[in-house]
Amino acid sequence: MTEENGEKLKEIIVEVFDIEDSLGIRGLEDLEKIEENLHWDSLAIISLIAACESEFEFAMDIEDYEKIKSISTIKSVLSKNNL
C-alpha cells in the first residue's frame, strides 16, 4: 500500500468510526493500536467498504466483504486490488 493510500485509508477509518481528533492519530499504526476499542459492527463495516470503494474507485469482491473485520484485513483486500 502506498503512503498516499495509507493516508486515505486512515482518513476513512477516522471518519467511519468517528474517532476524536484529540487522540492524535497520525497514521494507520496509531489506529491499529486502538483498534480493539473500535466498534466493528455490520453498519461500520458496510460504511467502511462503501467509503473505500468510492475513494479508491474500485468494486470489492463479494467474498472479500466477509473478510473485513480489522484494519489488517481491509489493508489486505486493498493490496490485493493493487491499491
Buried (B, 14 or more C-beta within 10 A) or exposed (E): BEEEBBBBBBEBBBEBBEBEEEEEBEEBEBBBEEBEEBEBEEEBBEBBBEBBEEBBEBEBEEEBEEBBEBBEEBBBBBEEBEB
